[in-house]
Amino acid sequence: MKVWPLKFREHDHGELLFTNEAGGFFRSDQRFLERYVDGILTDDDFEFLRRHGHAYRDTSDAAFDGFCGRWARRINPVSKLNYFILIPTLRCNLTCDYCQVSRAPETASGFDWNDEILRQFLGSLSKLDTETIKIEFQGGEPLLRLDILEEVREFCRNNFRQAEFVVCTNLQSVSEEAWEFLGAADTFISTSFDGVEEVHRSQRTKESVVHSEFRSNLQRAFSEFGTAKVSALPTLDVHNLPDPDTVIRSFVELGLRSIYLRRVNYQGFARKRYDFRDTQEAWMEFYRRFVDRLVEHNWENDDAVEEYYLSHLLRRIFRTGVQNHVDLRNPNWLGYDYLVVDFDGQYYPTDEARMVSRIGRLDLSIGDVDSGIDARKRDVLNSAASNFEDPDCIHCVYQAYCGPDVIDDLSRYGRIDIPRHETAHCQHHTALFDFAFELIYSEDPKVQRSLGHWLGTPKYRTELAARLK
Ligand code: SF4
């Protein structure tokens, strides 16, 4: 019998978590580790490992094929370009403290797509080898250029079998024409709501009259279109964290069942205005407290609420092929399946890459709408797109579920070759995966019930929770 290579990490109370490269996992103890390292596994050990996908007898047996299939399905393939984030204008009608994109004032000139950029972009769409397309309008505030949004949408509807649009708007000032635009069945709204009225006002809308305009637009969006079409994301300051119960209540009142907790991002204006030193521990303490409150909420209510990123990590742990979140996948190919088109027509591989470039730290553009993709620059960025060759990740127990973030490394350190465990991305994900496995192995029926909802297996986990009661 042959055992696939196992990696391990100390977990709760001296228990060790073991994983293999296809994402299989189990917990055992120090004695098992010693038998494994010394090559003296027992027949029972081998039988356990074979039954759970960690060992095989022969390359022709089902256990071998199963492992290879699971390993292969965890690889994110290069796929066709069919998703664009567009910045038709960098101008904005708000002045949020944590603005990540270094927005331009509403009255400034030279920060919008001109006719030539629009024409060249639409021309590039006609050459795409895809029948489906997704367009996300960002900014600045994209509704300031409703005319461009309308032209792009019309073009896509006429030239692709299926087209979907997301408008990332601050919902501050919405004309009747804009409401009509947003009401179309193929168009979705993504907005910001910082979880608690006072926090939102102090970080974003500032004056109460401005805030009440936002508030009434937010209510109108949810009452007219519902949560199937509208999502809201909070951005939180680690030095001024809100009460988790208040945030959960506010989102539930809006009808939302998914909350994506995000810290102020180390980008744009926020870089100068916020203190990012030593915030990881405080953030994780809040994050754990928040998830604890979600677990309580889900125990007492039928409408379960999730923290989006935790659910995503859990899905990546339990399933193969979960590549639907561009911030965490492996390899995380840059500049292939999606592109950002900035206000000046430059292409960027991610939204963070355009933010880093905007502050003049590094030029991470990879071409433009006129000359097309700069394949040489894209190749250089992709030289570290996967964690398969990373000298630290290959020893990590979480490698199968994790993925690299080259742009975050470049943004923070100006390079990509520092030891992985010293990076913010690695420290944060190690803490998150530790927490996720703590929940997975929890015997608390309340936790098991929430896990069932987050993983989409509520019946099984609820039954397990009942047995554990
Ligand atoms: S980035 Fe860190 S947590 Fe992720 S696989 Fe690499 S070493 Fe592990």
Residues whose N, C-alpha, C, O or C-beta is under 5 A from the ligand:
A	BS01	SF4	D392 C393 C396 Y398 Q399 C402 G403 R420 C426 H429 T430
